[in-house]
Amino acid sequence: MALDNYPPPETVRAALAALLTGKPDQRAAAASLPRDAWPPQAGPILDAATALESDRHPVPHGALRAWLRDRDIALDGALGDSISHVYSELPISWVQDQAIRDLSDRRTRHGIAAVLTQGATTAQLLDIPVAQTVQATVQQATSMVAGSESHASMTMPEVCTAVLEYVSQTADRTKSPAIPGVAKLIGEYLPGELYVIAARPGMGKTAYALGECMHMAARGVPVYIQSLEMPAPLLGARMLGVIGGVDVSAIIQRDPRAMTRIEEHMVRLSELPIRVWDDSVTVELVCQRARIMHARGQCGVIMIDYLQLMRATDPGVIREQQIAHMSRELKGLAKDLSVPVIAVCQLNRASEARKGGEPMLSDLRESGQIEQDACSILFPHRPGMYDPLARKSRAFAIIAKNRYGDTGKVEIVWDGPATRFLPVDHAVHAPDEVLTARRPPMPPPPPDYD
């Protein structure tokens, strides 16, 4: 069996050993590899394994030789040597697992190369827009990568080991919430989880999410913000309010006195590792951008403002299914990239009919899928929006869902002119003090891919 040098013969033999004689999960992983992941010369053994392998038992050496002999497949030469090697010098388990991953990786790389070659050819056709060609090529390539990253099952000893490894790690304080009371309830923003910040219009959901992302960015965490509600310059004005306590309305109205105040804050803001897109996009394009930025080390947390404003992938589908699709895709993106995703969401009008206007989980607009996918759901709430006698600065962060801890209500302060939320003890914990921490320079941004 004259195995190709690409992939190396040792890799193929180890993968064949996993297919024929390995543990059940190894045999299943090797059997799940597409035929084109293997070199053509491995065909006879693949056919034999398919015919002879059972769910519980490896393929016996004698049965394999008999199957090949009955079909006049010679057992001498390289083929016979490979079979003997598989049964007499079995690689240890981790080598078999690595061989399976290597074959899958090589197939994926060949596939991506073919996609890029096709994209280069299509780009030369003048009747097809360049943006359409790039988007289609990136989507096909990222889909191939996502499809190649399937995880094998884990036994309970492996799960216990993973738990011990996780709890032995130091908590990532760079991704802790800006409000200490909220941090006590939800801990840090965990990789692979979807977090939802939801409220009625004008309540401050964008302000709260911006405060969290800027709090993390000040500690060196690169942030990708997809702003679907407001253009980047206006979002930048909101950021100046968060970072410096500047009156945002004065900036928007071009008040000369405000312009003199924002210069020093502008320098600090420009140093934060934040990248903003403000176009109307589908969730698929958001995922493509995030994957590209993450591969470059430029995406440690993702913020979507806000979910219901994303364009539908299939406009013909009913709205509830569209939102459910977006939610599932963002949850999958968080898991694939192992980063937290913060999705700002709109609530329906039901809360306005209640005394005090306090929101509930059932108020999430248009889809219950958001509630299911989210790790934590937080409602910024300002009683003064409904009660004229309430103090305008009084506010609460209501944790209505918390997968890994208790729910609860944390009192916070609303700084209206600066459109930001502060801890009650903001003299000690104000974001101004947080944002003066040393920060690494912002990495060069990737080009636009739309």
PALO-800824 format. One record per residue (C-alpha): residue in three letters; x, y, z. Coordinates in steps of 0.5 Angstrom, whole numbers, plus 2048, in hexadecimal, padded with zeros to 3 digits. Layout:
REM PALO-800824
ALAXYZ;...
//
This chain:
REM PALO-800824
MET800800800;ALA8048067FD;LEU80180B802;ASP803813800;ASN808817803;TYR80281C804;PRO7FF81A809;PRO80581680C;PRO80480F80C;GLU80580F814;THR7FF813814;VAL7FB80F810;ARG7FD808814;ALA7FB80B81A;ALA7F480E818;LEU7F3807815;ALA7F580481C;ALA7F080881F;LEU7EB80681A;LEU7EC7FF81A;THR7EE7FD821;GLY7ED804825;LYS7E880582B;PRO7E1806829;ASP7E280E829;GLN7E880E824;ARG7E580981F;ALA7DF80D81F;ALA7E381381E;ALA7E7810818;ALA7E180D815;SER7DE814815;LEU7E4817811;PRO7E1818809;ARG7E4813804;ASP7E8819801;ALA7EC81A808;TRP7F0814807;PRO7F5812801;PRO7F280E7FB;GLN7F78087FD;ALA7F3807804;GLY7ED805800;PRO7ED7FE801;ILE7EE7FE809;LEU7E8804809;ASP7E37FF805;ALA7E57F980A;ALA7E47FD810;THR7DD80080E;ALA7DB7F980C;LEU7DE7F5813;GLU7DE7FA818;SER7D97FA81E;ASP7D77FF823;ARG7DA7FB829;HIS7E07F7826;PRO7E67F9822;VAL7E77F581B;PRO7EB7EF81C;HIS7F17EE818;GLY7EF7E7815;ALA7E97EA813;LEU7EC7F080F;ARG7F17EB80C;ALA7EB7E780A;TRP7E77EC807;LEU7ED7EF803;ARG7EF7E8800;ASP7E77E67FE;ARG7E87ED7FA;ASP7EE7EB7F7;ILE7F27F17FA;ALA7F97EF7FB;LEU7FC7EF802;ASP8037EF800;GLY8087F57FF;ALA8067FC802;LEU7FF7FA804;GLY8017F4808;ASP8067F880B;SER8017FD80D;ILE7FC7F8810;SER8017F4814;HIS8037FB817;VAL7FC7FD819;TYR7FB7F681D;SER8027F581F;GLU8057FC821;LEU7FF800823;PRO800807825;ILE7FE80A82C;SER7F780D82C;TRP7F981482C;VAL7FD813825;GLN7F7810822;ASP7F3816824;GLN7F881B822;ALA7F881781B;ILE7F181781A;ARG7F181F81C;ASP7F7820817;LEU7F381C811;SER7ED821812;ASP7F1827813;ARG7F582580C;ARG7EE824809;THR7EC82B80B;ARG7F282E809;HIS7F182B802;GLY7EA82D802;ILE7EB834804;ALA7F18357FE;ALA7EC8337F9;VAL7E78387FC;LEU7EC83D7FB;THR7EE83B7F4;GLN7E783B7F2;GLY7E68427F5;ALA7EC8457F2;THR7E98427EB;THR7E28457EC;ALA7E584C7EE;GLN7E884D7E7;LEU7E184D7E4;LEU7DE8547E3;ASP7D78527E4;ILE7D78507EB;PRO7D88557F0;VAL7DF8557F4;ALA7DB8557FB;GLN7D784F7F9;THR7DD84B7F7;VAL7E184D7FE;GLN7DB84B802;ALA7D98457FF;THR7E08427FF;VAL7E1844806;GLN7DA841808;GLN7DC83A805;ALA7E383A808;THR7E183C80F;SER7DB83780E;MET7E183180D;VAL7E5833813;ALA7DE833817;GLY7DD82C814;SER7E482A816;GLU7E482C81D;SER7DF826820;HIS7E0824827;ALA7E181D829;SER7DD81A82F;MET7E081A836;THR7E081583B;MET7DE817842;PRO7E5816844;GLU7E781B83F;VAL7E1820841;CYS7E4820848;THR7EB821846;ALA7E8827842;VAL7E582A848;LEU7EB82984C;GLU7EF82D847;TYR7EA832846;VAL7E983484E;SER7F183484E;GLN7F183A84A;THR7F184184C;ALA7EB84484B;ASP7EB849845;ARG7EA850848;THR7EB854842;LYS7E4851840;SER7E1853846;PRO7DB858846;ALA7DC85F848;ILE7D785F84E;PRO7D985B854;GLY7D2859856;VAL7D185684F;ALA7D885384F;LYS7D684F856;LEU7D084C852;ILE7D384A84C;GLY7DA84A84D;GLU7DE84B846;TYR7DB84B83F;LEU7DD84483D;PRO7E0842837;GLY7DB83E832;GLU7D5841836;LEU7CF846833;TYR7CD84C838;VAL7C7850836;ILE7C6857839;ALA7BF859837;ALA7BA85F838;ARG7B5863835;PRO7B7869831;GLY7BB86F835;MET7BC86B83B;GLY7C386A83A;LYS7C5863837;THR7CA866832;ALA7CD86A838;TYR7CE86483C;ALA7D1860837;LEU7D6865835;GLY7D886683C;GLU7D985E83D;CYS7DD85E836;MET7E1864838;HIS7E386183F;MET7E685B83B;ALA7E985F836;ALA7ED86383B;ARG7F085D83E;GLY7F285B837;VAL7ED857834;PRO7EB85882D;VAL7E485982B;TYR7E0859825;ILE7DA85D825;GLN7D585C820;SER7D0863820;LEU7CA86281C;GLU7C6867820;MET7CB86D81F;PRO7D087081B;ALA7D786F81E;PRO7D887781F;LEU7D2877823;LEU7D4870827;GLY7DB874828;ALA7D887A82B;ARG7D4875830;MET7DB872832;LEU7DE878833;GLY7D8879838;VAL7DA87283B;ILE7E287483C;GLY7E187B83E;GLY7DB87D841;VAL7DA88283B;ASP7D3884839;VAL7D1880833;SER7CC885831;ALA7D188B831;ILE7D588782C;ILE7D0885828;GLN7CD88C827;ARG7D588E826;ASP7D589382C;PRO7DC89682C;ARG7DD895834;ALA7DC88E833;MET7E188D82E;THR7E6890832;ARG7E588B837;ILE7E5885833;GLU7EC886830;GLU7F0882836;HIS7EA87D836;MET7EB87C82E;VAL7F287A82F;ARG7F0875835;LEU7EA872830;SER7EF87182A;GLU7F386D82E;LEU7EE868830;PRO7EE86182B;ILE7E7862829;ARG7E5861821;VAL7DE86381F;TRP7DA862819;ASP7D4866818;ASP7D0863812;SER7CA85E811;VAL7CC857811;THR7CA850812;VAL7CC84C817;GLU7D0848813;LEU7D584E811;VAL7D584F818;CYS7D8848819;GLN7DD849813;ARG7E084F816;ALA7E084D81D;ARG7E484681A;ILE7E984A816;MET7EA84F81C;HIS7EB84A821;ALA7F084681D;ARG7F484D81D;GLY7F484D825;GLN7EF853824;CYS7E8850827;GLY7E884F82E;VAL7E185182F;ILE7DB85282A;MET7D585782B;ILE7CF858827;ASP7CB85E827;TYR7C585C826;LEU7C3855824;GLN7BC856821;LEU7BF85B81C;MET7C4856819;ARG7C2855812;ALA7BE84E811;THR7C284980D;ASP7BB84680A;PRO7B684C80A;GLY7B1847808;VAL7B184380F;ILE7AD846814;ARG7B084B819;GLU7B084681F;GLN7B484181B;GLN7B9847819;ILE7BA849820;ALA7BB842822;HIS7C084081D;MET7C484781E;SER7C4845826;ARG7C683E824;GLU7CC84081F;LEU7CF845825;LYS7CF83F82A;GLY7D283B825;LEU7D7840824;ALA7D984182B;LYS7DA83A82C;ASP7DE839825;LEU7E383F827;SER7E383E82F;VAL7E1846830;PRO7DB849833;VAL7D684C82F;ILE7D1852832;ALA7CB85382E;VAL7C785982F;CYS7BF85782E;GLN7B985B82E;LEU7B385A833;ASN7AC85A831;ARG7A785F834;ALA7A485A839;SER7A885D83F;GLU7A586483E;ALA79F861840;ARG7A185F847;LYS7A286384D;GLY7A986684D;GLY7AB863846;GLU7AF85E848;PRO7B1859843;MET7B0851843;LEU7B384C83E;SER7AD84B83B;ASP7AE852838;LEU7B3850833;ARG7B185282D;GLU7AF84D827;SER7B2847829;GLY7B384282F;GLN7B984082C;ILE7BD84582F;GLU7BB844836;GLN7BD83C835;ASP7C483E832;ALA7C6843837;CYS7CB84283C;SER7C9848840;ILE7C384D83F;LEU7C4854842;PHE7BF85A842;PRO7C1861843;HIS7BB864846;ARG7BA86B848;PRO7B486C84C;GLY7B487484B;MET7B2872843;TYR7AB870846;ASP7AA87384D;PRO7AB87B84D;LEU7AC87B854;ALA7B2876854;ARG7B9879854;LYS7BC87A84D;SER7C287784E;ARG7C0871852;ALA7C186A84E;PHE7C186384E;ALA7C585D84B;ILE7C085784B;ILE7C385184A;ALA7BD84D848;LYS7C1846845;ASN7C7844848;ARG7C983D846;TYR7CF83C84B;GLY7CC840851;ASP7C7844854;THR7C2849851;GLY7C1850854;LYS7C1857854;VAL7C785C855;GLU7C6863856;ILE7CA868851;VAL7CA86F84F;TRP7C8872849;ASP7CC878846;GLY7C787B841;PRO7CC88083E;ALA7D187B83D;THR7CC87683B;ARG7D0871840;PHE7CF86C846;LEU7D386D84C;PRO7D4868852;VAL7D086C858;ASP7D786D85B;HIS7DA870855;ALA7DF874859;VAL7E386E85A;HIS7E186A854;ALA7E086F84E;PRO7E186D847;ASP7E6873847;GLU7EB87084C;VAL7EA869848;LEU7EB86C841;THR7F286F844;ALA7F5868844;ARG7FB867840;ARG7F9864839;PRO7FC861833;PRO7FC86482C;MET7F6863828;PRO7F885D823;PRO7F885F81B;PRO7F085E819;PRO7EF859814;PRO7EC85C80D;ASP7E485C80C;TYR7E2855809;ASP7DB858807;
//
